[in-house]
C-alpha cells in the first residue's frame, strides 16, 4: 500500500490503524495536529470520522497486513466484471466460471486472515466471518468502496452484493440463490449478535455507573458526616480552651488573694510582736 502523500492522508491512515478502544483518543490527537498545522478542513474531516464496526476494522487491518492480497482481490474482481461483458457460451463461459471460483477461494482466504485479526479481541471472532466476507466481496465490487477497502478506511460492514457485475457468467441457479441467501442470513445473524453484545455492554456499563454513583453518594455522605464531626470537635475544643482560660483567670485571682492574705498576716504578726 502506497504511503500517504499528505498530512491529512497520514492522519487518516494513523486513525484507521488504531485499535477500536484507542480510536477516539487518536482522532482527537491527529485532529489537533492538523489544526496546529493550519489544515482546518482536514481537521474537520477527521473529526467527522466514526469508529469502525469490528468487521470493518478487521478488514482495515487486513488491508495493512496483506495489501497484496487485497489488491489481488480487487484485480480479480475487475477482470471478471470486464470479462462478463464479453462472455460467450462454451469454453469462454467455463473459463469465466473458473476465474470466479478462484476469486471465491481468494475471498475465503482473506476472510480467514481478517477473522484471525479479531482473535484475542472478541470471544467468538468466527461470528464476524460472514460480515467480513460480505464486506470484502461488496468492497471489491463497488467502485466507490474499493478505494476505502484498499486504503483500509472502511467505517462499517457492507452488505453482500445481490449479483456480480453488470452481467453474469451464466444463468443463476437455485444453488447460487441459496448461497446468497445463506450469506445474507449469516451477515444478519452476525449483526444481531453484535447488536446484542453492544446492548449487553451498555447494560453492564449502566450497572457499573449506577454502582459507582451509589458509592460516590455514600462517600459524599460519609465525608459530610466527618466534616460535621470535625466542626463539633473544633467547637468543643474552642469551648474547652475558653473554660481553661477562665479557670486560669480564677486561679490567678485566687493566687493574688492568697498573696494579699499572706501579706496581711505577716503585718499583723509584726504588730503583735511589738
C-alpha positions in Angstrom: 0.0 0.0 0.0 1.4 3.3 -1.0 2.5 5.7 1.7 0.1 8.7 2.2 1.2 11.8 0.4 -0.3 14.5 2.6 -0.6 15.2 6.4 -4.3 14.6 6.1 -3.8 11.2 4.5 -1.2 10.3 7.1 -3.7 11.3 9.9 -6.4 9.1 8.4 -4.0 6.2 8.0 -3.0 6.5 11.6 -6.6 6.9 12.7 -7.8 3.7 11.0 -4.8 1.7 12.1 -5.7 2.4 15.7 -7.3 -0.2 17.9 -11.0 0.3 18.4 -10.6 1.3 22.1 -8.0 3.9 21.1 -9.9 5.4 18.1 -11.4 8.4 19.9 -8.1 9.4 21.6 -6.2 9.0 18.3 -8.8 11.0 16.5 -8.6 13.9 19.0 -4.8 13.9 18.8 -4.5 13.9 14.9 -7.3 16.4 14.7 -5.3 18.7 16.9 -2.1 18.1 14.9 -3.9 19.1 11.7 -5.3 22.3 13.3 -1.9 23.3 14.6 -0.5 22.7 11.1 -3.2 25.1 9.7 -5.2 22.3 7.9 -8.6 23.2 9.3 -10.5 21.4 6.5 -8.6 18.2 7.2 -9.2 18.6 10.9 -12.9 18.9 10.3 -12.9 15.8 8.1 -11.0 13.8 10.8 -13.4 15.0 13.5 -16.4 13.7 11.4 -14.9 10.2 11.1 -16.6 7.5 13.2 -15.1 4.4 14.8 -15.4 1.4 12.5 -17.6 -1.6 13.3 -15.4 -4.6 14.3 -15.9 -6.4 11.0 -14.9 -3.2 9.1 -12.0 -2.7 11.5 -10.8 -6.3 10.8 -10.9 -5.6 7.0 -9.0 -2.3 7.5 -6.2 -4.2 9.4 -6.2 -6.9 6.7 -5.5 -4.1 4.1 -2.5 -3.1 6.1 -1.2 -6.6 6.8 -1.8 -8.1 3.4 -2.1 -5.2 0.9 -1.1 -7.6 -1.9 -3.9 -10.0 -1.1 -6.5 -7.2 -1.1 -5.0 -5.8 -4.4 -5.3 -9.3 -5.9 -8.9 -9.5 -4.9 -9.7 -6.1 -6.4 -7.8 -7.0 -9.6 -9.5 -10.4 -9.9 -12.9 -8.8 -9.4 -12.3 -6.2 -12.0 -11.1 -8.8 -14.5 -14.2 -10.9 -14.1 -16.5 -7.9 -14.3 -14.8 -6.9 -17.6 -14.9 -10.4 -19.0 -18.6 -10.8 -18.2 -19.5 -8.2 -20.7 -17.9 -10.3 -23.5 -18.7 -13.8 -22.1 -19.9 -16.3 -24.7 -21.3 -19.8 -24.2 -18.9 -22.6 -24.3 -15.2 -22.5 -23.3 -15.3 -18.8 -22.6 -18.1 -19.1 -20.1 -16.3 -22.1 -18.5 -13.1 -20.1 -18.1 -15.1 -17.3 -16.5 -16.6 -19.7 -14.0 -13.2 -21.0 -13.2 -12.0 -17.4 -12.6 -14.9 -16.7 -10.4 -14.2 -19.9 -8.4 -10.6 -18.8 -8.0 -11.8 -15.4 -6.8 -14.1 -17.1 -4.3 -11.1 -19.1 -2.9 -9.1 -15.9 -2.6 -12.0 -14.2 -0.8 -12.2 -17.1 1.6 -8.5 -16.9 2.4 -8.7 -13.2 3.0 -11.8 -13.6 5.2 -9.9 -16.2 7.3 -7.0 -13.8 7.7 -9.3 -11.0 8.8 -11.0 -13.2 11.3 -7.6 -14.0 12.7 -7.1 -10.3 13.4 -10.0 -10.5 15.8 -8.7 -13.4 17.8 -8.0 -12.4 21.4 -10.1 -9.2 21.0 -13.6 -10.8 20.9 -14.9 -14.0 22.5 -16.1 -15.6 19.2 -14.3 -14.0 16.2 -15.8 -16.5 13.8 -19.2 -14.9 14.3 -17.9 -11.9 12.3 -16.8 -14.1 9.3 -20.0 -13.7 7.3 -20.0 -9.9 7.8 -16.2 -9.7 6.9 -16.7 -11.9 3.8 -19.7 -9.7 2.6 -17.6 -6.5 3.2 -14.7 -7.8 1.2 -17.0 -9.1 -1.6 -19.0 -5.8 -1.8 -16.0 -3.6 -1.3 -14.2 -5.2 -4.3 -17.3 -4.9 -6.4 -18.4 -1.4 -5.6 -16.0 1.2 -7.2 -16.9 3.8 -4.5 -15.9 1.4 -1.8 -12.8 -0.1 -3.5 -10.6 2.8 -2.6 -11.7 2.7 1.1 -11.0 -1.1 1.1 -7.6 -0.7 -0.5 -6.7 2.1 1.9 -8.1 0.3 5.0 -10.5 3.1 5.8 -13.9 1.4 6.0 -16.2 2.6 8.8 -19.0 0.0 8.5 -19.5 -3.5 7.1 -21.1 -3.8 3.7 -24.0 -5.9 2.6 -23.3 -8.9 0.4 -23.9 -8.0 -3.3 -27.0 -9.3 -4.9 -25.2 -10.0 -8.2 -21.7 -9.9 -9.7 -21.2 -7.1 -12.2 -23.4 -5.9 -15.0 -24.0 -9.4 -16.3 -23.4 -12.9 -15.2 -21.3 -15.8 -16.4 -24.4 -17.8 -16.8 -28.0 -18.1 -15.5 -28.4 -18.1 -11.8 -29.1 -21.4 -10.2 -31.1 -22.4 -7.1 -27.7 -23.2 -5.5 -26.5 -19.7 -6.2 -29.6 -18.2 -4.7 -29.3 -20.5 -1.7 -25.7 -19.4 -1.2 -26.5 -15.8 -1.4 -29.5 -16.3 1.0 -27.3 -18.2 3.4 -24.6 -15.4 3.2 -27.3 -12.8 3.9 -28.6 -14.9 6.8 -25.2 -15.2 8.3 -24.5 -11.5 7.9 -27.8 -10.7 9.6 -27.1 -13.2 12.4 -23.7 -11.6 12.9 -25.2 -8.1 13.0 -27.8 -9.3 15.6 -25.1 -10.9 17.7 -23.1 -7.7 17.6 -26.1 -5.7 18.5 -26.9 -8.0 21.4 -23.3 -7.8 22.6 -23.4 -4.0 22.3 -26.7 -3.9 24.2 -25.3 -6.2 26.9 -22.1 -4.0 27.2 -24.4 -0.9 27.5 -26.4 -2.6 30.3 -23.1 -3.6 32.1 -21.8 0.0 31.7 -25.1 1.4 33.1 -25.0 -1.0 36.1 -21.4 -0.1 36.8 -22.3 3.6 36.5 -25.2 3.1 39.0 -22.9 1.2 41.4 -20.2 3.9 41.1 -22.9 6.6 41.7 -24.1 4.9 44.8 -20.5 4.5 46.1 -19.9 8.2 45.4 -23.1 9.2 47.2 -22.1 7.0 50.2 -18.6 8.5 50.2 -20.0 12.0 50.0 -22.4 11.3 52.9 -19.5 9.9 54.9 -17.4 13.0 54.1 -20.3 15.3 55.2 -20.5 13.3 58.5 -16.8 13.6 59.0 -17.0 17.3 58.4 -19.8 17.7 60.9 -17.9 15.7 63.5 -14.8 17.8 62.8 -16.9 21.0 63.3 -18.2 19.6 66.6 -14.7 18.7 67.7 -13.5 22.2 66.8 -16.4 23.8 68.8 -15.7 21.5 71.7 -12.0 22.4 71.6 -12.8 26.1 71.5 -15.2 25.8 74.5 -12.6 23.8 76.4 -10.0 26.4 75.6 -12.3 29.2 76.9 -13.1 27.2 80.0 -9.3 26.7 80.6 -8.7 30.4 80.2 -11.5 31.1 82.7 -10.1 28.6 85.1 -6.6 30.1 84.7 -8.1 33.5 85.4 -9.8 32.2 88.6 -6.6 30.6 89.7 -4.7 33.8 89.1 -7.3 35.7 91.2 -7.1 33.1 94.0 -3.3 33.3 94.0 -3.4 37.1 94.2 -5.9 36.9 97.0 -3.8 34.3 98.8 -0.7 36.5 98.4 -2.6 39.5 99.8 -3.8 37.4 102.8 -0.3 36.2 103.5 1.0 39.8 103.4 -1.8 40.9 105.9 -0.9 38.0 108.2 2.8 38.9 108.2 2.0 42.6 109.0 -0.4 41.5 111.9 2.3 39.2 113.3 4.8 42.0 113.2 2.5 44.4 115.0 1.8 41.7 117.7 5.5 41.3 118.4 5.9 45.0 119.2 
